[in-house]
Amino acid sequence: LLALAGCAATAPAAPGPEGRPWSLVALRGQPLPTLPLMRVPTIELRDGRVAGSSGCNRLAGSYTLTGATLRFGQAAGTRMMCPD
């Protein structure tokens, strides 16, 4: 009976975009070029705040997620000297 109960469990819902890092792998349908020392741009969405990196500079800001619509609010970023 216990074995059958384990089989009846439903699969977890598909995870949303919040609470895990996202990496940019393509832009305008084209994969990012691999350059020496290039860091992949990333963002993470958590509790209405977005944080991430362009690969060199850091960014932070706000976002709202309503259903399948993700909107970014005001953001700020560093302006460090970065390689081309």
TIFIGU-358610 format. One record per residue: y, x, z of N, C-alpha, C, O, CB in turn. Coordinates in nm, 2 decimals, always signed. Each point is the difference from the previous one (the first is absolute). Glycine has a CB too. Layout:
NODE;Y;X;Z;Y;X;Z;Y;X;Z;Y;X;Z;Y;X;Z
...
END
This chain:
NODE;-0.12;+0.08;+0.00;+0.12;-0.08;+0.00;+0.13;+0.09;+0.00;+0.09;-0.04;-0.07;-0.22;-0.14;+0.19
NODE;+0.13;+0.29;-0.04;+0.11;+0.08;+0.00;+0.03;+0.07;-0.14;+0.11;+0.02;-0.04;-0.16;+0.02;+0.29
NODE;-0.06;+0.00;-0.31;+0.01;+0.06;-0.14;+0.07;-0.10;-0.09;+0.09;+0.04;-0.08;-0.29;+0.10;+0.12
NODE;+0.16;-0.26;-0.04;+0.07;-0.10;-0.09;+0.14;-0.03;+0.04;+0.08;-0.02;-0.09;-0.30;-0.09;+0.06
NODE;+0.26;+0.12;+0.16;+0.13;-0.02;+0.04;+0.09;+0.11;-0.06;+0.11;-0.03;-0.04;-0.18;-0.09;+0.25
NODE;+0.02;+0.24;-0.21;+0.08;+0.11;-0.06;+0.02;-0.01;-0.14;+0.10;+0.04;-0.05;-0.20;+0.10;+0.22
NODE;+0.01;-0.20;-0.25;+0.01;-0.02;-0.14;+0.11;-0.11;-0.03;+0.05;-0.01;-0.11;-0.29;+0.08;+0.08
NODE;+0.26;-0.16;+0.12;+0.09;-0.11;-0.02;+0.15;+0.03;+0.02;+0.08;-0.08;-0.03;-0.27;-0.07;+0.10
NODE;+0.22;+0.27;-0.02;+0.13;+0.04;+0.02;+0.08;+0.00;-0.13;-0.05;+0.04;-0.10;-0.02;+0.10;+0.30
NODE;+0.20;-0.18;-0.19;+0.08;+0.00;-0.12;+0.06;+0.14;-0.02;+0.03;+0.07;+0.10;+0.02;-0.32;-0.08
NODE;-0.02;+0.29;-0.14;+0.07;+0.13;-0.03;+0.14;-0.01;+0.05;+0.06;-0.11;-0.01;-0.21;+0.15;-0.19
NODE;+0.21;+0.07;+0.25;+0.14;+0.00;+0.04;+0.09;-0.03;-0.12;-0.03;+0.04;-0.11;-0.02;+0.12;+0.30
NODE;+0.17;-0.21;-0.16;+0.10;-0.03;-0.10;+0.04;+0.13;-0.06;+0.00;+0.11;+0.07;+0.08;-0.32;+0.04
NODE;-0.03;+0.21;-0.24;+0.05;+0.12;-0.06;+0.12;+0.05;+0.08;+0.09;-0.08;+0.03;-0.18;+0.00;-0.26
NODE;+0.10;+0.21;+0.25;+0.11;+0.05;+0.08;+0.13;-0.01;-0.08;+0.00;+0.01;-0.12;-0.15;+0.14;+0.24
NODE;+0.26;-0.17;-0.05;+0.13;-0.01;-0.06;+0.06;+0.14;-0.01;-0.06;+0.10;+0.03;+0.10;-0.33;+0.06
NODE;+0.09;+0.24;-0.13;+0.06;+0.13;-0.03;+0.05;+0.07;+0.13;+0.04;+0.12;+0.00;+0.02;-0.20;-0.22
NODE;-0.06;+0.01;+0.33;+0.06;+0.05;+0.12;-0.10;+0.09;+0.08;-0.12;-0.02;+0.00;+0.27;-0.18;+0.01
NODE;-0.09;+0.30;+0.07;-0.08;+0.07;+0.09;-0.09;+0.12;-0.05;-0.08;+0.05;+0.07;+0.08;-0.26;+0.05
NODE;+0.03;+0.25;-0.25;-0.08;+0.11;-0.05;+0.09;+0.07;-0.11;+0.09;-0.07;-0.06;-0.31;-0.05;+0.10
NODE;+0.20;+0.25;-0.06;+0.08;+0.07;-0.10;-0.03;-0.04;-0.14;-0.12;-0.02;-0.03;+0.14;+0.21;+0.19
NODE;+0.08;-0.19;-0.24;-0.02;-0.02;-0.15;+0.06;+0.12;-0.07;+0.10;+0.05;+0.04;-0.08;-0.30;-0.01
NODE;-0.09;+0.29;-0.13;+0.04;+0.12;-0.08;+0.03;-0.05;-0.15;-0.07;-0.08;-0.05;-0.07;+0.23;+0.20
NODE;+0.24;-0.09;-0.20;+0.03;-0.02;-0.14;-0.09;+0.08;-0.09;+0.00;+0.13;+0.01;+0.24;-0.18;+0.05
NODE;-0.31;-0.01;-0.15;-0.10;+0.07;-0.09;+0.04;-0.01;-0.14;-0.05;+0.08;-0.09;-0.13;-0.11;+0.26
NODE;+0.26;-0.07;-0.21;+0.05;-0.02;-0.13;+0.14;-0.06;+0.00;+0.03;-0.07;+0.09;-0.27;+0.03;-0.17
NODE;+0.31;+0.06;-0.03;+0.14;-0.05;-0.01;+0.02;-0.05;-0.14;-0.02;+0.08;-0.10;+0.11;+0.08;+0.28
NODE;-0.06;-0.29;-0.20;+0.02;-0.06;-0.13;-0.13;+0.02;-0.08;+0.01;+0.02;-0.12;+0.24;+0.03;+0.13
NODE;-0.36;-0.07;+0.05;-0.13;+0.01;-0.07;-0.05;+0.13;-0.03;-0.11;+0.02;-0.06;+0.17;-0.23;-0.03
NODE;+0.01;+0.32;+0.13;-0.04;+0.13;-0.03;-0.04;+0.07;+0.14;+0.08;-0.01;+0.09;+0.07;+0.02;-0.30
NODE;-0.26;+0.07;+0.21;-0.03;+0.07;+0.12;+0.10;+0.11;+0.03;+0.06;+0.05;-0.09;-0.30;-0.10;+0.05
NODE;+0.26;+0.07;+0.17;+0.10;+0.11;+0.04;-0.05;+0.13;-0.04;-0.12;+0.03;+0.00;+0.19;-0.16;+0.19
NODE;+0.01;+0.22;-0.24;-0.04;+0.13;-0.04;-0.04;+0.08;+0.12;+0.06;-0.02;+0.11;+0.09;+0.02;-0.31
NODE;-0.24;+0.09;+0.19;-0.04;+0.09;+0.11;+0.08;+0.13;-0.01;-0.03;+0.08;-0.10;-0.20;-0.19;+0.12
NODE;+0.32;+0.13;+0.07;+0.08;+0.12;-0.01;-0.03;+0.09;+0.13;-0.04;-0.06;+0.10;+0.22;-0.06;-0.23
NODE;-0.17;+0.25;+0.12;-0.03;+0.08;+0.11;+0.09;-0.04;+0.12;+0.12;-0.02;-0.02;-0.18;+0.21;-0.13
NODE;+0.01;-0.19;+0.27;+0.07;-0.03;+0.12;+0.06;-0.14;+0.01;+0.08;-0.03;+0.09;-0.03;+0.27;-0.08
NODE;-0.09;-0.33;-0.11;+0.06;-0.14;+0.01;-0.07;-0.08;+0.10;-0.13;+0.00;+0.01;+0.18;+0.02;-0.25
NODE;+0.02;-0.09;+0.32;-0.05;-0.09;+0.10;+0.00;-0.14;-0.06;+0.10;-0.04;-0.07;-0.03;+0.18;+0.26
NODE;-0.17;-0.22;-0.17;+0.00;-0.14;-0.05;+0.09;-0.09;+0.08;+0.00;+0.00;+0.12;-0.24;+0.03;-0.20
NODE;+0.33;-0.11;+0.01;+0.09;-0.09;+0.07;-0.09;-0.11;+0.07;-0.10;-0.05;-0.05;+0.28;+0.09;-0.12
NODE;-0.14;-0.07;+0.29;-0.07;-0.10;+0.09;+0.10;-0.09;+0.07;+0.11;+0.03;+0.02;-0.30;+0.14;+0.01
NODE;+0.14;-0.29;+0.00;+0.07;-0.09;+0.09;-0.10;-0.06;+0.10;-0.12;-0.01;-0.03;+0.30;-0.04;-0.15
NODE;-0.13;+0.00;+0.29;-0.09;-0.08;+0.09;+0.09;-0.12;+0.05;+0.11;+0.02;+0.04;-0.25;+0.19;+0.03
NODE;+0.08;-0.33;-0.07;+0.07;-0.12;+0.04;-0.06;-0.04;+0.14;-0.12;-0.01;+0.02;+0.16;-0.06;-0.26
NODE;+0.05;+0.05;+0.34;-0.05;-0.04;+0.13;+0.12;-0.07;+0.08;+0.11;+0.05;+0.01;-0.27;+0.14;-0.01
NODE;+0.13;-0.32;+0.04;+0.09;-0.07;+0.08;+0.14;-0.02;-0.06;+0.10;+0.02;+0.07;-0.23;+0.06;+0.13
NODE;+0.14;-0.10;-0.33;+0.13;-0.02;-0.06;+0.07;+0.13;-0.03;+0.12;-0.01;-0.05;-0.11;-0.20;+0.16
NODE;-0.07;+0.32;-0.09;+0.07;+0.13;-0.03;-0.09;+0.08;-0.10;-0.12;-0.01;+0.01;+0.22;+0.02;+0.22
NODE;-0.03;+0.06;-0.32;-0.07;+0.08;-0.10;+0.04;+0.15;+0.03;+0.12;+0.02;+0.03;-0.13;-0.21;-0.21
NODE;-0.08;+0.28;+0.17;+0.02;+0.14;+0.02;-0.08;+0.07;-0.11;-0.11;-0.04;-0.03;+0.16;+0.02;+0.28
NODE;+0.00;+0.14;-0.29;-0.08;+0.07;-0.10;+0.07;+0.12;-0.05;+0.09;+0.06;+0.07;-0.18;-0.27;-0.14
NODE;+0.04;+0.26;-0.04;+0.05;+0.13;-0.06;+0.00;-0.01;-0.15;-0.09;-0.06;-0.06;+0.01;+0.19;+0.26
NODE;+0.18;-0.07;-0.26;+0.01;+0.01;-0.14;-0.09;+0.12;-0.06;+0.00;+0.02;-0.12;+0.23;-0.13;+0.13
NODE;-0.29;+0.18;+0.09;-0.07;+0.12;-0.04;+0.08;+0.12;+0.06;-0.06;+0.11;+0.03;-0.03;-0.21;-0.24
NODE;+0.22;+0.08;+0.24;+0.08;+0.10;+0.06;+0.09;-0.06;+0.11;+0.00;+0.03;+0.11;+0.00;+0.10;-0.33
NODE;+0.08;-0.23;+0.18;+0.09;-0.07;+0.09;-0.07;-0.11;+0.07;-0.09;-0.06;-0.05;+0.28;+0.12;-0.09
NODE;-0.15;-0.09;+0.26;-0.05;-0.11;+0.08;+0.08;-0.13;-0.02;+0.12;+0.01;-0.03;-0.21;+0.15;+0.20
NODE;+0.03;-0.28;-0.15;+0.08;-0.12;-0.01;-0.04;-0.09;+0.11;-0.11;+0.01;+0.05;+0.12;+0.02;-0.30
NODE;+0.08;-0.13;+0.28;-0.03;-0.10;+0.10;+0.08;-0.12;-0.03;+0.11;+0.01;-0.06;-0.16;+0.16;+0.24
NODE;+0.00;-0.29;-0.15;+0.08;-0.12;-0.03;-0.08;-0.12;+0.05;-0.08;+0.01;+0.09;+0.18;+0.10;-0.29
NODE;-0.06;-0.22;+0.15;-0.06;-0.13;+0.04;-0.07;-0.07;-0.12;+0.03;+0.04;-0.12;+0.15;-0.06;+0.30
NODE;-0.26;-0.07;-0.15;-0.07;-0.08;-0.10;-0.03;-0.14;+0.05;-0.01;-0.02;+0.12;-0.08;+0.23;-0.23
NODE;+0.07;-0.31;+0.02;-0.06;-0.12;+0.04;-0.12;-0.03;-0.09;+0.00;+0.03;-0.12;+0.23;-0.12;+0.20
NODE;-0.33;+0.03;-0.02;-0.12;-0.04;-0.08;-0.02;-0.15;+0.02;-0.03;-0.04;+0.11;-0.08;+0.28;-0.09
NODE;+0.12;-0.31;-0.13;-0.02;-0.15;+0.01;-0.10;-0.03;-0.11;+0.02;+0.00;-0.12;+0.22;-0.04;+0.20
NODE;-0.36;+0.00;-0.03;-0.11;-0.02;-0.09;-0.03;+0.12;-0.08;-0.03;+0.10;+0.05;+0.10;-0.34;-0.07
NODE;-0.06;+0.23;-0.12;-0.03;+0.12;-0.08;+0.13;+0.07;-0.05;+0.00;+0.08;-0.08;-0.21;-0.20;+0.00
NODE;+0.33;+0.08;+0.14;+0.12;+0.06;-0.03;+0.05;+0.10;+0.10;+0.01;-0.03;+0.12;+0.05;-0.18;-0.24
NODE;-0.04;+0.34;+0.07;+0.04;+0.11;+0.09;+0.15;+0.03;-0.05;+0.02;+0.03;-0.11;-0.26;+0.06;+0.15
NODE;+0.33;-0.10;+0.06;+0.14;+0.04;-0.03;+0.05;+0.11;+0.09;-0.02;-0.01;+0.12;+0.06;-0.23;-0.20
NODE;+0.02;+0.34;+0.03;+0.06;+0.10;+0.07;+0.14;-0.02;+0.03;+0.08;-0.05;-0.08;-0.24;+0.21;-0.02
NODE;+0.21;-0.13;+0.23;+0.14;-0.02;+0.04;+0.07;+0.14;-0.01;-0.04;+0.08;-0.08;-0.02;-0.28;+0.23
NODE;+0.16;+0.21;-0.07;+0.07;+0.13;+0.00;-0.09;+0.11;+0.04;-0.09;-0.01;+0.08;+0.30;-0.11;-0.02
NODE;-0.18;+0.24;-0.12;-0.08;+0.11;+0.03;+0.09;+0.13;+0.01;+0.11;+0.00;-0.05;-0.31;-0.11;-0.07
NODE;+0.15;+0.21;+0.19;+0.07;+0.13;+0.01;-0.10;+0.11;-0.04;-0.12;-0.02;+0.02;+0.28;-0.08;+0.16
NODE;-0.11;+0.21;-0.22;-0.08;+0.11;-0.04;+0.07;+0.13;+0.03;+0.12;+0.01;+0.01;-0.24;-0.15;-0.18
NODE;+0.04;+0.24;+0.19;+0.05;+0.14;+0.02;+0.04;+0.05;-0.14;-0.04;-0.05;-0.10;-0.10;+0.09;+0.31
NODE;+0.22;+0.07;-0.21;+0.05;+0.06;-0.12;-0.03;+0.15;+0.01;+0.09;+0.08;-0.01;+0.09;-0.26;-0.03
NODE;-0.30;+0.22;+0.06;-0.04;+0.14;+0.01;-0.01;+0.06;-0.14;-0.01;-0.07;-0.10;-0.11;+0.03;+0.31
NODE;+0.14;+0.17;-0.21;-0.02;+0.08;-0.13;-0.15;+0.00;-0.03;-0.08;+0.05;+0.07;+0.29;+0.09;-0.03
NODE;-0.24;-0.20;-0.16;-0.14;-0.01;-0.04;-0.02;+0.08;-0.13;+0.09;+0.01;-0.08;-0.11;-0.24;+0.20
NODE;-0.10;+0.28;-0.14;-0.03;+0.06;-0.13;+0.01;-0.10;-0.11;-0.02;-0.12;+0.02;-0.13;+0.29;+0.09
NODE;+0.18;-0.12;-0.23;+0.00;-0.09;-0.12;-0.13;-0.08;+0.00;-0.02;-0.08;-0.09;+0.17;+0.24;-0.04
END
